[in-house]
Amino acid sequence: MKRVYCNSILDEGSTYQLEEKYYIHLIRVMRLNIGSEIALFNPNSGEWKAVIKKINNQNIIAEVLEKISSSFVEPNISLLFSPIKNLNSEAIIRQSTELGVRNIYPTFFQRTVIKKINLSKFSSYSIGAAQQCGRMSIPTLDNYQKLDQRIDLLSKCHVLMFDENLQGDPIQKINSSISDNKTEIIVIIGPEGGFEEKERQMISKNSKTFQNISLGPRILKADTAVIAALSLTFHYFS
């Protein structure tokens, strides 16, 4: 059953008009028609079975039938990363959404190459990934900011930095006191050229708690490092 994210309150018997962007995929690509069943979801209402009742031009009207499952709280884990070239950034957004991050903080470091990002495209990547993977919520995507603009954020969070140039602890030695799910845990991956020393100092000195974690003996590409770091972190806290 095709899943569609909708930002509305869902209830049995209610009707919902899907956004026009879903018309081509659902009707022309998936070949759905009147009477076809879909699943509507959001983090507040959960996931509901619905049926397409009307197709008018590029408008799809669906009627909500019954609840399939309730929403659940994702682990309080977020990603702070340096955007890289387009396809790699797309993969990072999609895969971090699949893994379950709550917030995504695209951040400009001294060695970041990408000057501008398209937040609307990033948002569409995360929505598409959530629809595909069975997730109920969509990560909050923050504005693109410089690292020094993240100081206030870092001061409130437990920070796990994955820096291959520092001596890192194995994942098993993460400070157990940060696993209460109340304080946000931020996984930080730097740019392709690595962190500047002053950036390391800025992060470590301004974080509520700080720990550098090892990803093993090999130097990973930035996009590979993001997925490896998030996978380890989610596995540990799960």
N, C-alpha and C positions, 0 to 999 in steps of 0.2 A: 504494500500500500504506500503510495507516494506521500511523503510528509511535507507539509507547508507551514512555515512560520508565520504567525499572525499576531499582531500587537493589539489584540482586542480581548475583552472578557468573553469567554466561551461558556455556553450553557446549553443544556438539552433543548432542542426545538428552535434555537436562535438561528438566524441566517447571517452569512458573512460574505461580503464581496471581496474577492481576492484582488491583490494588486495586479495591474495590467501586465507587469513583467512576467507573471506566471502563465499567461495565456499561450505564448509560443511553445514553452516547454511542455505544459500539461496537455494541450489540445493538439498541437501540430507534431510534436516530437513523441510524446508518450501515447498519443492517440486516445486520450480519455474523452468521454462524451457524457451527455446527460444520463444520470444513473450510476456513473462511476464513483467508487468510494475513494476518499482520500483521508489523510490524518492531519488535523490542525493542532498546533501546539504553541505554547509559550510558557515561561516559568511560573506565571501566576495561576493559570488555569489548568495546567497539565496538558495531556494529550487526549484528543477526542476524535472519534470516528465521525466523518461527515460524508455527505453525498452531494454530487453536483446536480443542482436543480434547474439551472438556467444558464445558457451561454448566449450572450447578446453582444454582437460585434466582438470586442476584445475583453468583455467583462464576464467574469465567472461568478455565479452566485452559488454558494454551498450552504446546505442545511446541516446543523450539528445534530448528530444522532445520540451518541452515548460516549461516556468517558472510558478511555482505554487504560490510562495510568496517571498517577499523580506526579507532580514535580518533586524533585529532591534537591538538597543543598549541595552544590559542588564544593570540593575542598577549597580552602581560602588561599589558593596559589595563583600568582600572576606572573607575567613575563615582561621584563624590560629588556629591549634588544635594539640593536642598530640595524635599520633597514639596509638591505643590499639590493642588487639588481633585480628587476621586476619579477621574473619567474621564481627566483629564490625567495623573495619576500612573500609572494603568493603562497608558496609551499609552507612557509613558516606560519602564516596566519591560519591556513586551513588545518595544518597538523596540530598546532597548539590548541585550536578550537576542539578538535577531535579528542585531544588528551584531557581537556577539561579546565583550561585556565579561566579564571573569573575576569581578569582585566589584562589588557595588552597596552604597554607603554612604549610606543616607538620613540627612540631617543637619539639625538645627534651627539656623537662623540668627536673628539679631535680628528680621528682617522676615518670617520664616516664619509663615504663618497657621495651618497644620495643626499641631495640638498632639499628636495621636495618629495612628498608622497601624496597619493590620491586616497584620502580617507574613505570616500564613498566606495571605491573599489575594494579596499581592505574590508569594509563592512559587508559588502556582497560576498566576499570570499568566506567570511566567518559564518554568515547566514547559510550559505550553501553547504558548508561543512557540517553545521549543526543539523541541517535537514537530512543529510546523508548518514550521519553516524548514530542517530537516535538520541542526541542530546536535547534537553528541554530548553536550556537557556542559551543566550548569545553573549559572548564576552563583551564587556565594556571596552570600547576602543578610544583611548585618550588622544589628545592632540599631539602633534609632533613637537617635542621640546628639546632644548639643550640639556645636557646632564646637570648643569648647575641649577636649572629650574626644577629639578627633581629632589632637591635637598629636603624640603618639607615632607615630601612623600617618604623618602628613605628614613627619616627620623621616627616615623610611626610604624615601620615595618621590620620584620626579620628578613635579612638579606642573605641569600645564598649566591655567591659569585663563582662562576666557573671560568677561571683564568689559568690557561696552560702555563703561563710564565711565573706563577707563584706556586709554592709548595702547598698542595691541597690535601684536605682530609678525605678519606674514603667516605662514601655515602653513608656507611653504617655508623659513622661517628658524628652525624648531625646532632646538634644540641637537642636533647629530648624535650627541653622546656618550651620549645617553639611549636609543639604539636597540638595546641589547644583549640585550633581552628577559629579563634577569636581575632588574633592579630594576623594581618596579611603577610604572607610569605612571598617575597619577590625573587624570582630566578633572574639573574643578570648574565647576559651574554654580550660581549663587546663586538666591535667592528671587525672586519676582515683583517685589518692591520694590527689588531690587538689594542689593549689599553695603554694610554700614556700613564707614567708613574703618578702624576698629579691626580689623575682620574681614580686610580686605585686608592690613593690617600683620601680623596674626597668621599668616595663610597664607604670605605671602612670607618672613617671618623664620624660620619654623619648618620650612619644606620643605627636603628634601635639595637639590633644585634647583628653581627657580621661573621660570616664563615666562608672561607674559600674551599670549594669542593673539587676533587680531582675527577677528570673524565678518563683517566688512564694514561698510558705512556705515549699515545700518538697525538699529533697535532691535527685537529679536525677542522674542516671548513666551517664557517660561521653557521650556515643553515643546518649542517649535520650536528654541530654542537648544541644548537637550540633543542632539537628533538631528543638528543641523547640526554641532555640535562633535565628536561621536563619529564621524560620517561622515568629516569632514576628517581626524581623527586616525588612524582605521583605514586610510584611503586612503594617508596619508603613510607609515605604518609597514608597509604591505603592499607 
